[in-house]
Amino acid sequence: MAVLPAAAAAAYQAIGQIGSSGAAAGSTAAATTGAGTGDFSNLLSDVLKDSIGNLKHGETAAARQVTGQANIVDVVTAVNQAELTLDTVVAVRDKVVQAYQSIMNMPI
């Protein structure tokens, strides 16, 4: 499968416009959207920080339940959310690795 440079550039521009639209709508990327080359890396960094925070929240909720300080419904909700976050991060990681391998296998 050959990827044309013009198609790749158009895809990057479309993604940049989506990010700008999401920031205007009040998404979490609003603080990181701006001019420059670090936009995607800033967005990715913020998403990873949110994911780590979500996982830590699940861990603390489980620890509070062990000591009897938390409601079981809140704990189950927090742990399920942490599990979904972990599944999403793993799926994104797998897609990134797959894309990298596809690029490395492209003929020059």
C-alpha positions as CSV (number, residue, x, y, z in Angstrom):
1,M,0.0,0.0,0.0
2,A,1.6,3.2,-1.2
3,V,0.9,6.4,0.7
4,L,1.3,9.6,-1.3
5,P,3.0,12.5,0.4
6,A,0.2,14.9,-0.6
7,A,-2.4,12.6,0.9
8,A,-0.4,12.4,4.2
9,A,-0.1,16.2,4.3
10,A,-3.8,16.6,3.8
11,A,-4.5,14.0,6.5
12,Y,-2.3,16.0,9.0
13,Q,-4.1,19.2,8.1
14,A,-7.5,17.6,8.6
15,I,-6.4,16.3,12.0
16,G,-5.2,19.7,13.0
17,Q,-8.5,21.2,12.1
18,I,-10.4,18.6,14.1
19,G,-8.2,19.4,17.1
20,S,-8.9,23.1,16.7
21,S,-12.6,22.5,16.5
22,G,-12.6,20.4,19.6
23,A,-10.6,23.0,21.5
24,A,-13.2,25.7,20.5
25,A,-15.9,23.4,21.8
26,G,-14.3,23.3,25.2
27,S,-12.4,20.0,25.2
28,T,-9.4,19.3,27.3
29,A,-7.1,20.1,24.4
30,A,-8.1,23.8,24.7
31,A,-5.1,24.7,26.8
32,T,-2.6,23.0,24.5
33,T,-3.9,24.0,21.1
34,G,-1.8,26.7,19.4
35,A,0.6,27.3,16.6
36,G,3.7,25.2,16.4
37,T,4.9,21.7,15.9
38,G,4.4,20.5,19.5
39,D,0.5,20.5,19.3
40,F,0.2,16.7,18.8
41,S,2.8,15.9,21.4
42,N,1.2,18.3,23.9
43,L,-2.2,16.7,23.3
44,L,-0.8,13.2,23.7
45,S,1.0,14.2,26.8
46,D,-2.2,15.6,28.4
47,V,-4.2,12.5,27.4
48,L,-1.5,10.3,29.0
49,K,-1.5,12.4,32.2
50,D,-5.3,12.1,32.3
51,S,-5.1,8.4,31.8
52,I,-2.5,8.0,34.6
53,G,-4.7,10.1,36.9
54,N,-7.7,7.9,36.1
55,L,-5.7,4.7,36.9
56,K,-4.5,6.2,40.2
57,H,-8.1,7.2,41.1
58,G,-9.1,3.6,40.6
59,E,-6.3,2.4,42.8
60,T,-7.1,4.8,45.6
61,A,-10.8,3.9,45.5
62,A,-9.9,0.2,45.8
63,A,-7.6,0.9,48.7
64,R,-10.2,3.0,50.4
65,Q,-12.7,0.2,50.0
66,V,-10.3,-2.2,51.7
67,T,-10.2,0.0,54.8
68,G,-14.0,0.4,54.7
69,Q,-13.9,4.2,53.8
70,A,-15.6,4.0,50.4
71,N,-18.9,3.1,48.9
72,I,-18.8,-0.2,46.9
73,V,-20.6,1.4,43.9
74,D,-18.1,4.2,43.7
75,V,-15.2,1.7,43.8
76,V,-16.7,-0.5,41.1
77,T,-17.3,2.6,38.9
78,A,-13.7,3.9,39.4
79,V,-12.1,0.5,38.8
80,N,-14.2,-0.1,35.7
81,Q,-13.2,3.3,34.4
82,A,-9.6,2.6,35.1
83,E,-9.9,-0.7,33.2
84,L,-11.4,1.0,30.2
85,T,-8.7,3.6,30.2
86,L,-6.0,0.9,30.3
87,D,-7.7,-1.0,27.5
88,T,-7.8,2.2,25.4
89,V,-4.1,3.0,26.1
90,V,-3.1,-0.5,25.1
91,A,-5.2,-0.4,21.9
92,V,-3.6,3.0,20.9
93,R,-0.2,1.7,21.7
94,D,-0.8,-1.4,19.5
95,K,-2.0,0.8,16.6
96,V,1.1,3.1,16.9
97,V,3.4,0.1,16.8
98,Q,1.5,-1.3,13.8
99,A,1.8,2.0,12.0
100,Y,5.5,2.3,12.8
101,Q,6.1,-1.2,11.4
102,S,4.1,-0.4,8.3
103,I,6.2,2.7,7.7
104,M,9.4,0.7,8.2
105,N,8.3,-1.9,5.7
106,M,7.6,0.6,3.0
107,P,9.9,0.5,0.0
108,I,11.9,3.5,-0.7
